[in-house]
Amino acid sequence: MRSGRDPGDVTLVAVSKTVDAVRLQSAVAAGLTLFGENRVQEAESKAPQVPGARWHLIGPLQSNKARRAVELFDVIESVDSVDLARRLDRLAGDAGRRARGLGIFLQVNVDLDEAKAGFLPESLDAALPALAELSNLRLLGLMTVGRLVGNVEEARETFVRLRKVSGRLRERAPTLGPGLSMGMSDDYAVAVEEGATVIRVGRALFGTRLG
């Protein structure tokens, strides 16, 4: 790895949006078992057909899909509000996940892009005390969606910002984990250089999506 980091320190989430269950069965047989889905409905149809797989939700979560998401996913990477986190906390408790908790990442809009969801960096300071009280959730870390750029090097600043936000917040909120979910097919190498612990790669594994 060109970053000099141990590959074991980085988790690969294979983004399986629009990839059919048969191909995912082959991926599991080849040793790829952690998949990321953008929509609850799609994961719900695939999960029973892909034994041995684990699932992350990496797309936006509507509140009316939250109960099913808690049942389906090991980790929800796209928690973008205190209200959603509180709902997931209640549902995780109802589902009997108190012992190990539901893993979540807090989505952060570090580029202040009006087209993207996520906490604004400054709003997380105020939100963290309330989030820390949610005993059925495990705050694994922060997630961001990088900018679409012509040169992959231009994406680096987004990842630097998320790392710095994480470091600042963890100094005052030790319940926030060190995870950094950032980087996709085009820019994951740069994200790893800047400290990514989770990368979300789809096209580089499965080819161009059909939809």
JOJOQUI-V608315 format. One record per pair of residues at least 6 apart in sequence whose C-alpha atoms are under 8 Angstrom apart, sorted by the first residue. I is the first residue (numbers start at 0). J is the second residue. D is the distance in whole Angstrom. If there is no record, write none. Layout:
i->{I;I}
j->{J;J}
d->{D;D}
//
This chain:
i->{0;1;2;2;2;4;8;9;9;9;9;9;10;10;10;11;11;11;11;11;12;12;12;12;12;12;12;12;13;13;13;13;13;13;13;13;14;14;14;14;14;14;14;15;15;15;15;15;15;16;16;16;16;16;16;17;17;17;18;18;19;20;20;20;21;23;24;24;24;26;27;27;27;32;32;32;33;33;33;33;34;34;34;34;35;35;35;35;35;36;36;36;36;36;36;37;37;37;37;38;38;38;38;39;39;39;39;39;42;42;43;46;46;53;53;54;54;54;54;55;55;55;55;55;56;56;56;56;56;56;57;57;57;58;58;59;59;60;60;62;62;65;65;65;66;66;68;69;69;69;69;69;70;73;73;74;74;74;74;75;75;75;75;76;76;76;76;76;76;77;77;77;77;77;77;78;78;78;78;78;78;79;79;79;79;79;79;80;80;81;81;81;84;84;85;85;87;88;88;88;88;88;89;91;91;91;91;91;92;96;97;97;98;99;100;100;100;100;101;101;101;102;102;102;102;103;103;103;103;103;104;104;104;104;104;104;104;105;105;105;105;105;105;106;106;106;106;106;106;107;107;107;107;107;107;107;107;107;108;108;108;108;108;108;108;108;109;109;109;109;109;109;110;110;111;117;120;124;127;128;131;131;131;131;138;138;138;139;139;139;139;140;140;140;140;140;140;140;141;141;141;141;141;141;142;142;142;142;143;143;143;144;144;145;145;145;145;145;146;146;147;148;151;151;151;152;152;154;154;155;155;155;158;158;158;158;158;158;159;161;162;162;162;165;165;168;169;169;169;178;178;178;179;179;179;179;180;180;180;180;180;181;181;181;181;181;181;181;182;182;182;182;182;182;182;182;182;183;183;183;183;184;184;184;184;184;187;187;187;190;191;202}
j->{6;192;188;191;192;192;196;191;195;196;197;198;196;197;198;33;197;198;199;200;33;34;35;55;197;198;199;200;31;33;34;35;199;200;201;204;34;35;36;199;200;201;202;23;34;35;36;201;205;35;36;37;41;201;208;208;209;210;205;208;45;45;48;49;49;49;48;49;50;32;49;51;52;51;52;53;52;53;54;55;52;53;54;55;54;55;56;57;199;42;54;55;56;57;58;56;57;58;59;56;58;59;60;56;60;64;67;68;54;71;71;52;71;72;73;71;72;73;74;72;73;74;75;76;68;72;74;75;76;77;75;76;77;76;77;77;78;77;78;83;86;86;87;90;87;90;75;87;90;91;94;101;94;101;102;101;102;103;104;101;102;103;104;103;104;105;106;142;180;103;104;105;106;117;142;84;103;104;105;106;117;105;106;107;116;117;118;117;118;126;129;130;130;133;130;133;136;101;133;134;135;136;135;97;100;101;135;136;135;135;134;135;135;135;134;135;136;137;135;136;137;136;137;138;139;136;137;138;139;140;138;139;140;141;142;178;180;117;118;138;140;141;142;116;117;118;141;142;143;116;117;118;119;120;141;142;143;161;115;116;117;118;119;120;143;144;119;120;143;157;160;161;146;157;119;143;164;168;172;172;138;172;174;175;174;175;176;175;176;177;178;165;175;176;177;178;179;180;161;165;177;178;179;180;161;179;180;181;161;180;181;181;182;154;157;158;181;182;154;157;154;154;185;186;189;186;189;186;189;189;190;193;181;182;190;193;194;195;193;179;179;193;194;177;179;175;175;176;177;195;196;197;194;195;196;197;195;196;197;198;199;187;190;195;196;197;198;199;188;189;190;191;195;197;198;199;200;198;199;200;201;199;200;201;202;203;198;199;200;198;198;208}
d->{7;8;8;7;5;8;6;8;7;4;5;7;6;5;6;7;6;5;6;7;5;5;6;8;7;6;5;6;8;6;5;6;6;5;6;7;6;4;6;6;5;4;8;8;6;6;6;6;8;7;5;6;8;8;8;6;7;7;8;8;8;6;6;6;8;7;8;6;8;7;8;7;7;7;5;6;6;5;6;7;7;6;5;6;6;5;6;6;7;6;7;6;5;6;7;6;5;4;7;7;6;8;8;7;8;7;7;6;8;8;7;8;8;7;7;7;5;6;7;5;6;5;6;7;8;6;7;5;6;7;7;5;6;8;6;6;8;7;8;7;8;8;7;8;8;6;8;7;7;6;8;7;7;7;7;6;5;5;8;8;6;5;6;5;4;7;7;7;8;8;6;6;5;8;7;6;7;6;5;6;7;6;5;7;7;4;6;7;7;7;7;7;7;8;8;7;8;8;6;7;5;6;8;7;7;6;6;8;6;7;7;5;8;8;7;5;5;6;6;5;6;6;5;6;6;7;6;5;6;7;6;6;5;5;6;8;8;8;8;8;6;5;6;8;5;6;6;5;6;8;5;5;6;6;7;6;5;8;7;6;5;6;5;7;6;8;6;6;7;7;6;6;8;6;7;8;7;7;7;8;8;8;6;8;7;5;6;6;4;7;6;8;6;5;5;4;6;8;7;7;8;6;5;6;8;6;5;6;7;7;6;7;7;7;6;8;7;7;6;8;8;7;7;6;8;8;7;7;8;6;7;7;7;8;6;6;8;8;6;8;7;7;7;7;8;8;6;8;8;7;6;7;7;5;5;6;6;6;4;6;8;7;6;6;8;6;6;7;8;8;5;8;7;8;5;6;8;6;5;5;7;7;5;6;6;5;6;8;8;8;8;7}
//
